[in-house]
Amino acid sequence: MDRGGSQKKRHKAVANVDIISNLPDVIKDKILCCLPIKEALGTCLLSRKWRYTWASMTELTFREDDFDLGSSIEEGETKKFVNFINMVLSLHNGPILKFELNARRVHLLSPGGHIHRWMLILSRNGVKEIQIRTKIWRNHKIPSSFFSCEELEYAFLQGCIIQLPPLFTGFKRIHTLHFIDFCATENNIGELVASCPNLEKLILSRLLSFADISIHSTKLKILRVDGMFKHLSLVTPHVSSAVINLQVNTGYVPRAGCNFNLSQFIGSLLDIENISLLGHAFECAAHGILPGKLPRLLNRLTEITLEIDLGNLKEANAVHCLFQVAPNLRRVELQLIYRGYAAPTSYFWDSIDHQAGLFNNLDTVVLNNFAGSCAESGFLKLLLEDAPILRIAQIKENNKLDKECLKRLLKMRRASKDAELGQVNFGTLKTGTPTVPRRIRSGLVSDGARWDLRTVNKRIGGCNNPTTLI
């Protein structure tokens, strides 16, 4: 009896133990950091042991969605949101390793205002990660105290102007910089990158600059530049993934004064694996890519995405030169456009040697917005005849192809017996004929080198004898 009673007492004692409250401080910090900030502060009511635990949280995340601000935020609600952040920061005790502010609907950007005060506090608490998402204004200078965050490793800032302070010595530990909806004066971006010796990822989204931007870095691995600027010069030899999306808006940046040193950029690459040149990157290339002038082959480059006018001589030459120095391409995706102000070069692609081996390793090609022009058809013809292991060719044309153009496509010779004209979203043809199948797999004809139209003859209509289509 005594033995059974003692066991019950032990079980009751174990049941009354507060296991969570006795966890190590590091574990309790992880638990609090996973909660919305208001719920994390609410743990002060649990017990004496939890009363001040929140005050030493190493990660502070303030999201407007965690507050009942309503669909239309009024001044009073904004003040409550700001006062809450002020209270947390003023009572916080210990290092703040991560600070995240997501307030896209709340106007917080005022000179010498809230963000300036908060940034000053962060700079004195060893912050390693800063993320600030706010309303877009592009007229707010980054607080000078931001550049005093010596332990910073990751930064995401939105809606600001970058202007380096005179005594800025750089971020020695930072590995990722992400700026969105911002302005840059002079070459502050280039100087900032140069002062970050361990920077590996640079993302500049929706940039607006009237200055010459020159970015030289031997450490960058991932690069994305998207926006409008006067001049862009890039020397990033060890980038493995690059996206350049140049926008031209005559209301901001004069078209004639906007240029991109494309040849220098391509020539500097050593480790590139995938590259995207979008928007007006080819159009605004200062000197294009000169045949035979690139210093080396891009042997690691396996994937290319381009926005290109194949009928423009300057752009066609540039993309042809790019294909020449990328012998191991596996996937090519083109966003086809017609800029309208340049005389088309219809027969450029027909003049290229179809046995040049440009696409020896190509597996997949995607042609978006295919209109069936002479230049586009010539490029597709070259690709099919010069890609011996091609498996899939996807053509997306937005109902622009007529019946005759479709017939020409299906008759094109091909080097690969496995080539498949796939995902052809023709929709209803202009002539009113029924929809062509989404995927057409060709059978072999007698010479093994033409598309077999027998299986689709009834779908496209207009001919009762398939042999007249070949």
C-alpha positions in Angstrom: 0.0 0.0 0.0 2.8 2.4 0.9 4.6 1.6 -2.3 1.5 2.4 -4.4 0.9 5.6 -2.5 4.5 6.8 -3.1 4.2 6.1 -6.8 1.1 8.2 -7.0 2.8 11.1 -5.2 5.7 10.9 -7.7 3.4 10.9 -10.7 1.5 13.9 -9.2 4.8 15.7 -8.6 5.9 15.1 -12.2 2.6 16.3 -13.5 2.9 19.6 -11.6 6.4 20.3 -13.0 6.4 23.3 -15.4 8.6 21.8 -18.1 8.4 24.7 -20.6 9.3 27.3 -18.0 12.4 25.4 -17.1 13.6 25.1 -20.6 17.0 26.8 -21.5 16.7 30.4 -22.4 17.8 29.7 -25.9 14.9 27.3 -26.5 12.3 29.7 -24.9 13.7 32.4 -27.2 13.1 30.2 -30.3 9.5 29.5 -29.1 8.8 33.2 -28.7 10.3 34.2 -32.1 7.9 31.8 -33.8 4.9 33.6 -32.4 3.3 36.8 -33.7 4.8 39.7 -31.7 1.6 40.5 -29.8 1.2 36.9 -28.6 4.9 36.8 -27.7 4.4 39.8 -25.4 1.3 38.2 -24.0 3.4 35.4 -22.4 4.4 37.9 -19.7 1.0 37.0 -18.0 1.8 33.2 -17.8 4.0 33.4 -14.7 6.8 35.2 -13.0 9.4 33.3 -14.9 7.8 34.5 -18.2 7.3 38.1 -17.1 10.4 39.5 -18.8 11.4 36.7 -21.1 10.0 38.5 -24.2 12.2 41.5 -23.5 15.3 39.5 -24.5 13.9 38.1 -27.8 16.6 38.0 -30.4 14.2 38.4 -33.4 11.5 41.1 -33.6 9.0 40.9 -36.4 6.3 43.6 -36.8 3.7 42.9 -39.4 0.7 45.1 -39.9 -1.4 42.0 -40.6 -0.9 40.9 -37.0 -2.7 44.1 -35.9 -6.4 45.0 -36.4 -5.7 48.0 -38.7 -8.6 47.5 -41.0 -8.7 47.9 -44.8 -8.3 51.7 -44.7 -5.7 52.7 -42.1 -6.4 55.9 -40.4 -3.9 58.1 -38.5 -5.0 56.9 -35.1 -4.4 53.2 -36.1 -1.0 54.1 -37.5 -0.1 55.8 -34.2 -1.1 52.7 -32.3 1.1 50.6 -34.5 4.1 52.9 -34.1 3.6 53.3 -30.4 3.7 49.5 -30.0 7.0 49.3 -31.8 8.4 52.1 -29.8 7.3 50.4 -26.6 8.9 47.0 -27.5 12.2 48.6 -28.6 12.4 50.9 -25.5 11.9 47.9 -23.1 14.0 45.4 -24.9 17.1 44.2 -23.1 19.8 42.4 -25.1 20.9 41.9 -28.7 18.5 42.2 -31.6 19.8 39.8 -34.2 16.8 40.2 -36.6 14.4 43.1 -37.2 11.6 42.8 -39.7 9.0 45.5 -40.4 6.2 44.8 -42.9 4.1 47.9 -43.1 3.1 48.3 -46.8 -0.1 50.3 -46.0 1.3 52.4 -43.1 3.2 55.6 -44.0 6.2 55.7 -41.7 8.8 57.4 -44.0 9.3 60.9 -42.7 12.7 62.7 -42.4 14.1 62.1 -38.9 11.0 60.1 -38.1 10.3 56.6 -36.7 12.5 54.5 -38.9 15.5 56.7 -38.1 15.0 56.2 -34.4 14.5 52.5 -34.7 17.5 52.1 -37.0 19.7 53.9 -34.4 18.5 51.4 -31.7 19.3 48.5 -34.0 22.8 49.7 -34.8 23.6 49.6 -31.1 22.3 46.1 -30.5 24.4 44.0 -32.9 21.6 43.5 -35.5 22.5 40.9 -38.2 19.4 41.0 -40.4 17.2 43.9 -41.3 14.0 43.7 -43.5 11.9 46.8 -44.0 8.9 46.7 -46.3 7.0 50.0 -46.5 4.9 52.2 -48.7 6.7 53.2 -51.9 7.9 56.8 -52.0 11.5 56.7 -53.3 12.1 60.0 -51.5 13.4 58.8 -48.1 17.1 58.6 -47.5 18.4 55.5 -45.7 19.2 56.5 -42.1 22.9 57.1 -41.7 22.8 54.8 -38.6 22.0 51.9 -41.0 25.6 52.1 -42.3 26.8 51.8 -38.6 25.4 48.2 -38.3 28.8 46.5 -38.3 27.4 43.0 -37.7 24.9 43.2 -40.6 24.7 40.0 -42.7 21.4 40.5 -44.6 19.5 43.6 -45.6 16.1 44.1 -47.4 15.1 47.7 -47.8 12.2 49.2 -49.8 11.2 52.7 -51.1 14.4 54.6 -50.3 17.3 56.6 -51.6 20.8 55.3 -51.2 23.3 57.9 -50.3 26.5 56.7 -48.5 27.8 58.7 -45.6 31.3 60.2 -46.0 32.9 58.0 -43.3 31.3 54.7 -44.4 33.8 51.9 -44.2 31.7 49.1 -45.5 29.8 46.0 -44.3 32.4 43.4 -43.7 30.0 40.5 -42.9 27.1 41.1 -45.2 26.3 38.4 -47.8 22.9 39.5 -49.2 21.7 43.0 -50.2 18.1 43.4 -51.6 16.8 46.9 -52.5 13.4 47.4 -54.1 11.7 50.5 -55.4 14.6 52.8 -54.7 16.7 55.6 -56.2 20.5 55.7 -56.4 22.5 58.9 -56.7 25.9 59.0 -58.4 27.6 55.6 -58.1 26.6 54.8 -54.6 25.5 51.3 -55.5 28.9 50.5 -57.0 30.7 52.0 -54.0 28.4 50.1 -51.6 29.1 46.7 -53.4 32.9 47.5 -53.4 32.8 48.0 -49.7 31.2 44.6 -49.0 34.0 42.0 -49.4 31.8 39.0 -48.7 28.7 40.0 -50.6 27.4 37.0 -52.6 23.8 38.0 -53.5 22.8 41.4 -54.9 19.2 42.1 -55.9 18.3 45.6 -57.2 14.5 45.6 -58.1 12.7 48.5 -59.8 15.8 50.8 -59.6 15.6 54.4 -60.8 18.9 56.1 -61.4 20.1 59.1 -63.4 23.7 58.2 -62.8 26.3 55.9 -64.2 26.3 52.6 -62.2 29.5 50.6 -62.2 29.4 47.3 -60.2 32.7 45.4 -60.0 32.8 42.4 -57.6 34.7 39.1 -57.5 32.6 37.6 -54.7 29.1 37.9 -56.2 27.3 34.6 -57.0 23.8 35.8 -57.7 23.0 39.1 -59.4 19.6 40.7 -60.4 19.4 44.2 -61.7 15.9 45.5 -62.7 15.0 49.0 -63.5 15.8 52.3 -65.3 19.1 53.9 -65.3 21.5 56.0 -67.4 24.4 53.6 -67.8 25.2 50.2 -66.4 28.7 48.6 -66.3 29.0 45.1 -64.7 32.2 43.1 -64.1 31.2 40.1 -62.0 33.4 37.1 -63.0 32.1 34.5 -60.5 28.4 35.1 -60.8 26.6 31.8 -61.5 23.0 33.2 -61.9 22.3 36.7 -63.5 19.1 38.5 -64.4 19.4 41.9 -66.2 16.0 43.6 -66.9 16.5 47.0 -68.3 13.4 49.2 -68.5 13.1 52.3 -70.7 10.6 55.0 -69.8 10.9 58.2 -71.8 9.3 60.1 -68.9 12.2 59.4 -66.7 15.3 58.2 -68.5 15.9 59.4 -72.1 16.2 56.5 -74.5 19.2 57.9 -76.2 21.1 58.3 -73.0 20.5 54.8 -71.6 23.1 52.2 -72.4 24.4 48.9 -71.0 27.9 47.6 -71.5 26.7 44.1 -72.5 30.0 43.0 -74.2 32.0 43.8 -71.1 29.6 42.0 -68.8 29.5 38.8 -70.9 33.3 38.9 -71.3 33.8 39.1 -67.6 31.8 35.9 -66.8 33.7 32.8 -65.7 31.2 30.7 -63.7 27.9 31.7 -65.2 25.3 28.8 -65.3 22.1 30.6 -66.2 21.5 34.1 -67.5 18.4 36.2 -68.3 18.6 39.4 -70.4 15.2 41.0 -70.4 13.4 44.2 -71.2 15.6 46.5 -73.3 19.0 44.9 -72.4 19.9 44.1 -76.0 18.4 47.3 -77.4 20.4 49.5 -75.0 23.6 47.5 -75.3 26.3 50.2 -76.0 28.4 48.1 -78.4 26.5 44.8 -78.7 28.6 41.6 -78.6 31.3 41.6 -81.2 31.9 38.2 -83.0 35.2 36.6 -81.9 36.0 39.3 -79.3 34.8 37.4 -76.3 37.8 36.1 -74.4 36.5 32.6 -73.5 33.7 30.1 -73.9 31.0 30.0 -71.3 31.2 26.2 -70.8 29.1 26.2 -67.6 26.2 28.1 -69.2 23.3 25.7 -69.6 20.2 28.0 -69.5 19.4 31.3 -71.3 16.3 33.4 -71.1 16.1 36.4 -73.5 13.7 39.1 -74.5 14.6 39.7 -78.1 13.6 41.1 -81.5 14.9 38.4 -83.8 14.3 40.7 -86.8 16.6 43.5 -85.5 20.1 43.1 -86.9 21.9 44.5 -83.8 19.9 42.2 -81.4 20.1 39.2 -83.7 23.9 39.5 -84.0 24.3 39.8 -80.2 22.2 36.7 -79.5 24.0 34.8 -82.2 27.4 35.6 -80.7 26.0 34.6 -77.3 25.0 31.2 -78.6 28.5 30.8 -80.2 30.2 31.0 -76.8 27.8 28.8 -75.0 28.4 25.3 -76.4 26.6 23.4 -73.5 23.2 25.1 -73.6 20.5 22.8 -72.4 17.5 25.2 -72.3 16.7 28.3 -74.3 13.6 30.5 -73.6 12.9 33.5 -75.8 10.3 36.2 -75.2 9.8 37.4 -78.8 8.9 41.0 -79.4 8.8 43.5 -82.3 10.1 46.9 -81.2 8.7 48.5 -84.3 11.3 51.3 -84.9 14.1 49.2 -86.4 14.1 47.8 -89.9 13.7 44.0 -89.7 16.4 41.7 -91.0 14.3 38.9 -92.2 16.9 36.6 -93.7 19.7 36.9 -91.0 19.0 33.5 -89.5 18.7 31.9 -92.9 22.2 33.0 -93.8 23.8 31.1 -90.8 25.4 27.8 -91.4 23.0 25.2 -90.2 25.8 22.7 -89.5 27.7 25.2 -87.2 26.8 23.2 -84.1 25.3 26.0 -82.1 22.8 23.8 -80.4 24.5 20.4 -80.1 23.4 19.9 -76.5 20.1 21.7 -76.5 17.3 19.8 -74.9 14.4 22.3 -74.6 13.4 25.5 -76.4 10.5 27.8 -75.5 9.3 30.5 -77.8 6.8 32.9 -76.2 4.7 35.3 -78.3 5.6 33.6 -81.5 4.1 35.5 -84.5 5.5 33.5 -87.4 7.5 36.3 -88.9 10.3 35.5 -91.4 13.0 36.1 -88.7 11.2 34.0 -86.1 10.5 31.2 -88.6 14.1 31.4 -89.8 15.4 31.0 -86.2 13.2 28.1 -85.5 14.3 26.4 -88.7 17.9 26.9 -87.8 17.3 25.5 -84.3 15.5 22.4 -85.5 18.1 21.6 -88.1 21.0 22.2 -85.7 19.8 20.5 -82.5 20.5 16.8 -82.7 19.2 15.9 -79.2 16.3 18.3 -79.0 13.3 16.8 -77.2 10.8 19.6 -76.7 10.0 22.8 -78.6 7.2 24.8 -77.0 5.6 27.5 -79.0 3.2 30.0 -77.4 1.7 32.4 -79.9 -1.5 34.0 -78.5 -3.6 33.3 -81.5 -1.4 35.1 -83.9 -0.6 32.2 -86.3 -2.7 31.6 -89.4 -3.2 28.2 -91.1 -0.5 28.6 -93.7 2.1 29.5 -91.1 1.2 26.5 -89.1 1.7 24.3 -92.1 5.2 25.8 -92.7 6.1 25.0 -89.1 5.0 21.4 -89.3 7.0 20.9 -92.5 10.3 22.0 -91.1 13.2 19.6 -91.2 14.8 18.5 -87.9 18.0 16.9 -86.8 16.5 15.1 -83.8 14.2 12.2 -84.4 12.8 12.7 -80.9 12.0 16.4 -81.3 8.5 17.2 -80.1 6.5 20.3 -80.9 4.8 20.5 -77.6 2.4 22.7 -75.7 1.3 24.6 -78.9 -1.4 26.8 -77.5 -2.8 27.8 -80.9 -6.4 28.3 -79.6 -8.9 29.0 -82.4 -7.1 29.9 -85.7 -7.8 33.2 -87.4 -9.5 31.4 -90.2 -12.1 30.1 -87.8 -10.9 26.5 -88.1 -11.0 24.2 -85.0 -8.4 24.2 -82.3 -5.1 22.4 -83.0 -4.1 19.8 -80.4 -2.0 21.1 -77.5 0.7 18.6 -78.2 1.7 17.3 -81.6 4.2 14.4 -81.9 5.5 14.0 -85.4 5.8 10.6 -87.0 8.6 9.9 -89.4 8.1 10.3 -93.1 10.1 8.4 -95.7 13.1 10.7 -95.5 13.0 10.8 -91.7 13.3 14.6 -91.7 9.9 16.2 -92.1 6.8 16.7 -89.9 4.0 14.3 -90.7 0.8 16.2 -91.1 -1.5 13.3 -91.6 -2.6 13.2 -88.0 -3.5 16.9 -87.9 -4.8 17.3 -91.4 -8.4 17.1 -90.4 -7.9 19.5 -87.4 -6.4 22.3 -89.5 -8.8 21.8 -92.4 -8.4 23.3 -95.8 -6.9 20.2 -97.5 -8.1 16.7 -98.2 -4.9 15.3 -99.5 -2.1 15.3 -96.8 0.6 14.9 -99.5 -0.1 18.4 -100.8 0.9 19.8 -97.4 4.4 18.3 -97.5 
